[in-house]
Amino acid sequence: MKKNTSDTKTSKDSRTFTVYPEIKMKKARFTNRFGIELAGDMYLPVGYEKKKNPAIIVSGPFGGVKEQASGLYAQEYAKYGFVGLAFDQSFTGESGGEVRDVASPEIFTEDFSAAVDYLGTREFVDRERIGVTGICGLSGMALTAAGTDPRIKAVATVSMYDMSRSIARGYRDGYTKAQRERIKTFLSEQRYLDYEAGEYKKGPHEIAFDENGNMLTDQGGLPTVPEDVVPHLGPVVEAFYNYYVKRAYHPNSINSTVSWTQTTPVSFFSFDLMKNIADISPRPVMLVAGENAHSRYYAEDAYREANEPKELVIVPNADHVDLYDNMEKIPFDKLSGFFKKNLK
């Protein structure tokens, strides 16, 4: 196994959010149990070196990088006195993995525990007080990791998506059995094409159908959508576009630049996230969702499946993407209070 290291801050700062000069950031590198080196940014509270600090690991959204929402959250947690670690999932951003822009629910779940390995061996971190926050599509992996890894003492999700459910069943479980079979057949045939081509085609990780039942497989990622067309695709797509392509663009972010590999959905049909959500108890869970978020039902369903102690926080007048970077709407007081209470 490679030795875990923590390096100094890089010379070029590409973070997409306001940086607090009083919060020190150090680069972190650590290895998961599959031998993939992960890249993180570790945010350190004022006076961190004088004591053992509680810590919060942050990752997400699905296709985002640590210079976007997860970094914003980790830095904010440091302001509240936590060591915050934002990291890029395997195969994405600055993290390793030979094939790029591919997602694995199992490996992404493991990545959270690998981050616990790293933080729990820092001399300024209290390994008995480590929590996790999963944003958007990494929420399901965060909950799954917490159900398996009791070193995670508390877990919160924000704008939750269950990516296995979303990819394999469609929005609000809308795929018919016939549609699911068509998607699986398409993905299987794509494997032949990728093998013969010697490279992995990029494409949408969620397959859509038009009004005539035709499968749409070439819509690509957000950056391929002409800007003048975006408002006609509905408020959800427009909100994502405004975040990833406009105000928080980052060249390492899949959602800002390209798409996942077309066959990424394969493993999500096989790996049912959150089957162990009830096993998190007696450790606490907080689920945060926007009142107007199209994804709100994921948090509400997870809340029903989780055991006590649990808390569902619905943020008034907020949509899904508001909770990525809208500092007036993200309930950091509630989130920090949750972790302060449960990481004593």
C-alpha positions as CSV (number, residue, x, y, z in Angstrom):
1,M,0.0,0.0,0.0
2,K,1.2,3.5,-0.8
3,K,2.1,5.6,2.2
4,N,-0.5,8.3,2.9
5,T,0.8,11.8,2.5
6,S,-0.3,15.3,3.0
7,D,1.2,18.0,0.7
8,T,1.3,21.8,0.8
9,K,-1.2,23.9,-1.1
10,T,-0.8,24.0,-4.8
11,S,0.4,27.2,-6.4
12,K,-2.7,27.7,-8.6
13,D,-6.0,27.9,-6.8
14,S,-9.0,26.9,-8.9
15,R,-11.7,26.7,-6.3
16,T,-15.0,28.0,-7.4
17,F,-16.2,29.5,-4.1
18,T,-15.1,32.3,-1.9
19,V,-12.0,31.3,0.0
20,Y,-11.6,32.2,3.7
21,P,-8.1,33.5,4.3
22,E,-8.1,32.5,8.0
23,I,-8.9,28.8,7.1
24,K,-5.7,26.9,6.1
25,M,-6.1,24.3,3.3
26,K,-3.6,21.4,2.7
27,K,-3.6,18.9,-0.1
28,A,-4.2,15.3,1.0
29,R,-3.4,12.1,-0.8
30,F,-4.6,8.7,0.4
31,T,-5.2,5.2,-1.0
32,N,-8.4,3.1,-0.9
33,R,-8.3,-0.7,-0.5
34,F,-8.4,-1.1,-4.3
35,G,-5.1,0.6,-4.6
36,I,-6.5,3.8,-6.1
37,E,-4.9,7.1,-4.9
38,L,-7.5,9.7,-3.9
39,A,-7.0,13.4,-4.0
40,G,-8.5,15.7,-1.3
41,D,-8.4,19.2,0.1
42,M,-8.2,19.3,3.9
43,Y,-9.5,22.5,5.6
44,L,-8.1,23.2,9.0
45,P,-9.8,25.3,11.7
46,V,-8.0,28.0,13.5
47,G,-5.9,26.5,16.2
48,Y,-6.3,23.0,14.9
49,E,-2.7,22.0,15.8
50,K,-3.2,22.4,19.5
51,K,-5.8,19.7,20.1
52,K,-7.5,16.6,18.7
53,N,-10.3,17.9,16.5
54,P,-13.6,16.4,15.2
55,A,-13.6,15.9,11.5
56,I,-16.1,15.8,8.6
57,I,-15.5,14.1,5.3
58,V,-17.4,15.6,2.3
59,S,-17.9,14.4,-1.3
60,G,-20.3,15.1,-4.1
61,P,-22.2,15.9,-6.1
62,F,-22.0,13.0,-8.6
63,G,-19.6,14.3,-11.3
64,G,-18.5,17.3,-9.2
65,V,-15.0,17.9,-7.8
66,K,-13.5,19.1,-4.6
67,E,-13.1,22.6,-5.9
68,Q,-16.9,22.9,-6.2
69,A,-19.6,22.2,-3.6
70,S,-17.8,19.7,-1.5
71,G,-14.9,22.1,-0.9
72,L,-17.3,24.9,0.0
73,Y,-18.9,22.6,2.6
74,A,-15.5,21.4,4.0
75,Q,-14.3,24.9,4.3
76,E,-17.4,26.0,6.1
77,Y,-17.2,23.1,8.5
78,A,-13.6,24.3,9.3
79,K,-15.1,27.7,10.3
80,Y,-17.3,25.8,12.8
81,G,-14.3,24.0,14.3
82,F,-14.1,20.8,12.3
83,V,-11.3,19.5,10.2
84,G,-13.1,19.3,6.8
85,L,-11.9,16.9,4.0
86,A,-13.3,17.3,0.5
87,F,-12.2,14.7,-2.0
88,D,-12.5,13.6,-5.6
89,Q,-14.0,10.1,-6.1
90,S,-12.0,7.4,-7.8
91,F,-11.6,7.9,-11.6
92,T,-12.5,11.6,-11.4
93,G,-10.9,15.0,-10.8
94,E,-7.4,14.7,-9.5
95,S,-7.9,11.2,-8.1
96,G,-6.4,8.1,-9.7
97,G,-8.0,5.3,-11.7
98,E,-6.8,4.3,-15.1
99,V,-10.2,4.6,-16.8
100,R,-11.4,8.2,-16.5
101,D,-15.0,9.4,-15.9
102,V,-16.4,6.1,-14.9
103,A,-18.5,5.6,-11.7
104,S,-18.7,2.6,-9.4
105,P,-21.1,2.5,-6.5
106,E,-19.0,0.0,-4.6
107,I,-15.7,1.8,-5.1
108,F,-17.3,5.2,-4.4
109,T,-18.6,3.8,-1.2
110,E,-15.2,2.5,-0.3
111,D,-13.7,5.9,-1.0
112,F,-15.5,7.3,2.1
113,S,-14.0,4.7,4.3
114,A,-10.6,5.3,2.8
115,A,-11.0,9.0,3.8
116,V,-11.8,7.8,7.3
117,D,-8.5,5.8,7.2
118,Y,-6.6,8.9,6.3
119,L,-8.2,11.3,8.8
120,G,-8.2,8.8,11.6
121,T,-4.5,8.6,11.4
122,R,-3.8,12.4,11.5
123,E,-2.4,13.4,14.9
124,F,-4.7,16.4,15.1
125,V,-7.9,14.4,14.4
126,D,-9.9,12.5,17.1
127,R,-10.7,9.3,15.3
128,E,-13.7,8.7,17.6
129,R,-15.3,11.9,16.2
130,I,-15.4,11.5,12.4
131,G,-18.6,12.3,10.4
132,V,-19.5,12.3,6.8
133,T,-21.6,14.5,4.5
134,G,-22.7,13.3,1.1
135,I,-24.0,15.8,-1.4
136,C,-26.4,14.9,-4.2
137,G,-25.5,11.6,-5.9
138,L,-22.8,10.8,-3.4
139,S,-25.4,10.8,-0.6
140,G,-26.3,7.1,-1.2
141,M,-22.7,6.1,-1.1
142,A,-22.2,8.1,2.2
143,L,-25.2,6.3,3.8
144,T,-24.0,2.9,2.5
145,A,-20.5,3.5,3.9
146,A,-21.9,4.5,7.3
147,G,-24.1,1.4,7.4
148,T,-20.9,-0.7,7.0
149,D,-18.3,1.4,8.8
150,P,-19.0,2.2,12.4
151,R,-16.0,4.5,12.5
152,I,-18.4,7.0,10.8
153,K,-20.2,8.4,13.9
154,A,-22.7,10.6,12.2
155,V,-23.8,11.1,8.6
156,A,-25.7,13.9,6.8
157,T,-26.9,14.1,3.2
158,V,-27.8,17.2,1.2
159,S,-29.9,17.3,-1.9
160,M,-29.9,13.5,-1.8
161,Y,-30.0,11.3,-4.9
162,D,-29.9,7.5,-4.7
163,M,-27.9,6.9,-7.9
164,S,-28.7,3.1,-8.1
165,R,-32.4,3.8,-7.9
166,S,-32.2,6.8,-10.3
167,I,-30.1,5.1,-12.9
168,A,-31.8,1.6,-12.8
169,R,-35.4,2.7,-12.3
170,G,-35.6,6.3,-13.7
171,Y,-37.0,9.4,-12.1
172,R,-39.6,8.6,-9.6
173,D,-39.2,4.9,-10.6
174,G,-40.7,5.7,-13.9
175,Y,-39.0,3.0,-16.1
176,T,-41.2,0.1,-17.2
177,K,-39.8,-3.4,-17.1
178,A,-39.6,-3.3,-20.9
179,Q,-37.7,0.0,-20.8
180,R,-35.2,-1.4,-18.2
181,E,-34.6,-4.3,-20.5
182,R,-34.0,-2.0,-23.5
183,I,-31.5,0.0,-21.5
184,K,-29.6,-3.1,-20.3
185,T,-29.5,-4.4,-23.9
186,F,-28.2,-1.1,-25.2
187,L,-25.5,-0.9,-22.5
188,S,-24.4,-4.5,-23.2
189,E,-24.1,-3.9,-26.9
190,Q,-22.1,-0.7,-26.2
191,R,-19.6,-2.9,-24.4
192,Y,-18.8,-4.7,-27.7
193,L,-18.4,-1.3,-29.4
194,D,-16.1,0.0,-26.7
195,Y,-14.0,-3.2,-26.8
196,E,-13.6,-3.0,-30.6
197,A,-12.8,0.7,-30.5
198,G,-10.3,0.4,-27.7
199,E,-11.9,3.3,-25.9
200,Y,-14.9,4.1,-23.9
201,K,-17.6,6.2,-25.5
202,K,-19.1,9.0,-23.3
203,G,-22.8,9.4,-22.8
204,P,-25.6,10.1,-20.3
205,H,-25.6,8.1,-17.1
206,E,-29.4,8.3,-17.0
207,I,-31.2,7.2,-20.2
208,A,-34.3,9.1,-21.2
209,F,-37.2,8.2,-23.5
210,D,-39.1,10.6,-25.8
211,E,-42.9,10.9,-26.0
212,N,-42.9,8.1,-28.6
213,G,-41.0,5.7,-26.3
214,N,-37.7,6.1,-28.3
215,M,-34.6,5.8,-26.2
216,L,-32.4,8.9,-26.1
217,T,-28.8,8.0,-25.8
218,D,-26.9,10.9,-27.5
219,Q,-28.0,13.9,-25.4
220,G,-24.5,14.0,-23.9
221,G,-23.6,16.2,-20.9
222,L,-24.5,19.7,-19.8
223,P,-21.7,21.5,-21.7
224,T,-23.0,20.1,-25.0
225,V,-26.4,21.8,-24.6
226,P,-26.5,25.1,-26.6
227,E,-27.0,28.0,-24.1
228,D,-30.1,29.3,-25.9
229,V,-31.7,25.9,-25.7
230,V,-31.2,25.4,-21.9
231,P,-34.2,27.4,-20.8
232,H,-36.5,25.3,-22.9
233,L,-35.3,22.1,-21.2
234,G,-37.0,23.0,-17.9
235,P,-35.9,24.5,-14.6
236,V,-34.0,21.4,-13.3
237,V,-31.6,21.3,-16.3
238,E,-31.3,25.1,-16.3
239,A,-30.3,25.1,-12.6
240,F,-27.7,22.4,-13.2
241,Y,-26.3,24.2,-16.2
242,N,-26.1,27.6,-14.4
243,Y,-24.1,25.9,-11.6
244,Y,-21.7,23.6,-13.5
245,V,-21.2,25.6,-16.7
246,K,-21.6,29.2,-15.5
247,R,-20.9,30.1,-11.9
248,A,-19.0,27.0,-10.7
249,Y,-17.3,25.7,-13.9
250,H,-14.2,23.6,-13.3
251,P,-12.1,21.8,-16.0
252,N,-11.8,18.7,-13.8
253,S,-15.6,18.3,-13.3
254,I,-17.4,15.8,-15.5
255,N,-20.5,17.9,-15.2
256,S,-18.7,21.0,-16.4
257,T,-16.9,19.5,-19.3
258,V,-18.0,16.1,-20.6
259,S,-20.1,13.1,-19.7
260,W,-19.6,9.8,-17.8
261,T,-18.6,6.8,-19.9
262,Q,-21.7,5.4,-21.6
263,T,-21.5,2.1,-19.8
264,T,-21.3,3.7,-16.3
265,P,-24.9,2.7,-15.6
266,V,-24.0,-1.1,-15.7
267,S,-22.8,-1.4,-12.1
268,F,-25.7,0.7,-10.8
269,F,-28.1,-1.9,-12.1
270,S,-26.2,-4.5,-10.0
271,F,-25.4,-2.6,-6.8
272,D,-28.5,-1.6,-4.7
273,L,-27.3,1.3,-2.6
274,M,-28.7,1.9,0.9
275,K,-29.9,-1.6,1.6
276,N,-28.1,-1.3,5.0
277,I,-29.4,2.2,5.9
278,A,-31.2,0.8,8.9
279,D,-27.8,-0.5,10.2
280,I,-26.5,3.0,10.7
281,S,-28.5,3.2,14.0
282,P,-27.8,3.9,16.8
283,R,-25.5,6.4,15.0
284,P,-27.5,9.4,13.8
285,V,-28.6,10.5,10.3
286,M,-29.7,13.9,9.0
287,L,-31.2,14.3,5.6
288,V,-31.4,17.8,4.1
289,A,-33.5,18.7,1.1
290,G,-34.9,21.7,-0.6
291,E,-38.6,22.3,-0.4
292,N,-38.9,22.7,-4.1
293,A,-36.2,20.2,-5.1
294,H,-37.1,17.6,-7.8
295,S,-35.0,15.1,-5.7
296,R,-36.8,15.7,-2.4
297,Y,-38.5,12.3,-2.5
298,Y,-35.2,10.5,-2.1
299,A,-34.5,12.1,1.2
300,E,-38.1,11.5,2.4
301,D,-37.9,7.9,1.4
302,A,-34.5,7.4,3.1
303,Y,-35.9,9.0,6.2
304,R,-38.7,6.4,6.3
305,E,-36.2,3.6,5.9
306,A,-33.7,4.8,8.5
307,N,-34.0,4.0,12.1
308,E,-33.8,6.5,15.0
309,P,-32.0,8.7,15.7
310,K,-32.8,10.5,12.4
311,E,-33.8,14.0,11.3
312,L,-35.3,15.3,8.0
313,V,-34.7,19.0,7.3
314,I,-36.7,20.6,4.5
315,V,-35.2,24.0,3.5
316,P,-38.0,26.5,2.6
317,N,-38.0,28.0,-0.9
318,A,-34.9,26.0,-1.9
319,D,-34.4,23.8,-5.0
320,H,-31.9,21.0,-5.5
321,V,-29.0,23.1,-6.7
322,D,-29.6,25.9,-4.2
323,L,-28.0,23.6,-1.6
324,Y,-24.8,23.4,-3.6
325,D,-23.6,27.0,-3.1
326,N,-26.4,29.3,-2.0
327,M,-25.0,30.5,1.3
328,E,-28.3,32.1,2.2
329,K,-30.2,28.8,2.0
330,I,-27.7,26.1,3.0
331,P,-28.5,25.4,6.7
332,F,-25.0,25.3,8.0
333,D,-26.1,26.2,11.5
334,K,-28.3,23.0,11.5
335,L,-25.6,20.9,9.9
336,S,-22.9,22.0,12.3
337,G,-25.2,21.7,15.3
338,F,-26.0,18.1,14.2
339,F,-22.3,17.2,14.1
340,K,-21.3,19.1,17.2
341,K,-24.0,17.2,19.1
342,N,-23.1,13.8,17.7
343,L,-19.3,14.1,17.4
344,K,-18.7,14.9,21.1
